[in-house]
Amino acid sequence: MSAKAMTIVADEADSWVDNYQSISPAGNHLPWLQAQRENALKRFAQLGLPGIRDEQWRYTNLRALKSNAYSVSAPSSLIPSQLEETDQPRLVFVNGHFRSDLSELKELGPKVSLLNLATALTDESSDLADNIANYFGKSLPQETHGFSVLNTAYARDGYVLVLEPGAVCEQVIEICYFNHGESQEANTVSHIRNLIIAKANSQCTIVERHMGDDGSVYLSNAITEIHAHENAHVDHYKLLRESDNAFHIGGVYINQDSSSHVKNHNIALGGLVSRNDIYCNLNGQGAHIEMNGLVLGKNRQHVDNHTEVHHVVPNCTSDEYYKTILDDHSRSVFRGRIIVAEDAQLTNADQQNNNLILSPHAEADSKPQLEIYADDVKCSHGATVGQLDAKSMFYLRSRGIDAESARALLTFAFANEVIDRIKVDAVRTELTQTIAGQLLAGLEDLV
């Protein structure tokens, strides 16, 4: 890719289209991929970036994002300070570019392949290229928005994980994305595309971390596709710790076959404006999806989560549990949609969204939706928006706990119901310490 890519004016569709001509993403020699990219670029020219007049974006104002200029960054030699030593396999990307010198490429077994996307696309001798061609873009919905089609057009790297039938990856795979601003004239933009292909009876756990330099302004546009075949088990984590001035637009798109189990954990702790779309199609009987989400908003952070589960066939289950804690002038948006098709009898679906408001200036918008076209189903949904329980506060105060500590303990207990659903010990401990530390110094000793 050229290091002299032109500056992009975010709110001008022509600027994105013209800039594309100055770069050469990996895989352009593949006819099927080139066709997808060209079609995506044409689609973007029609759509442009979404705005508050678009129904699915009406509560998320992108004025700050669109007011910036961006450039597709060149490879960086920066060593992120957030990276810690690990004995687990790990891929590291800086400003959207794979860094082999920072990555831990460990042997995962003869039936497991893990590579960065750019390398996989250029290795035509391996089966990876065929797997990518068969699955790339197949889980995205037809009705989409400008950011997702931009991702298809621009994406040059990310990771590809393929598990052959029966493969069990016992190690936790960690993927780290780090972004930082390069100049005052233009902020960086990275388009990341990830692909997980879990074939029959395979198992894996993946932790995606999205991080950034404090104060940096950048745009991270990341999509992960998950294809879970018969009886496959995928445990997927996405942890947002972006810069407080950053913009993150992300999507996780999931296709599941019969008896497959997927757990998606979506944790948002940073970023000025973040939007996450999580879509799942339950295409085979006995499939199960679990979606867990936790938002910890402060200052003027804005977090928008859109989830959608399609029960396409009978005998599938879905469990969705999202919690939000908002302080200062932060704001959250949750739109959870469950669609039960006419033939999807014996569906069991549950959705809960609970919001805790700690400041009179914070705001939570919740829109749970059920669309049921079958008659033999068990579906429920609920949403709450409120403050800390006065009786619980009184109980703790009556036991000699001061008001600040009581407030922090109750808030942590609210968040801990989601944290308890996390099965990776290191991630659970990290979140416990991070959230406890934000709520009250020294609270770690009490939890």
Buried (B, 14 or more C-beta within 10 A) or exposed (E): BEEEBBEBBBBEBEBBBEBBEEBEBBBEEBEEBEEBBEBBBEBBBEBBBBBEEBEBBEBBBBEBBBEBEBBBBBEBEBEBEEBEEEEBBBBBBBBBBBBEEBBEEEEBEEBBBBBBBBBBBEEEEBEBBEBBBEBBBEBBBEEBBBBBBBBBBBBBBBBBBBBBBEBEBEBBBBBBBBBBBBEEEBBBBBBBBBBBBBBBBBBBBBBBBBBBBEEBBBBBBBBBBBBBBBBBBBBBBBBBBBBBBBBBBBBBBBBBBBBBBBBBBBBBBBBBBBBBBBBBBBBBBBBBBBBBBBBBBBEBBBBBBBBBBBBBBBBBBBBBBBBBBBBEBBBBBBBBBBBBBEEBBBBBBBBBBBBBBBBEEBBBBBEBEBEBEBEEBEBEBEBEBEEBEEEEBEEBEEEEBEEEBBBBBBBBEBBBBBBEBBEBEEBBEBBBEBBBEBBBEEBEEEB
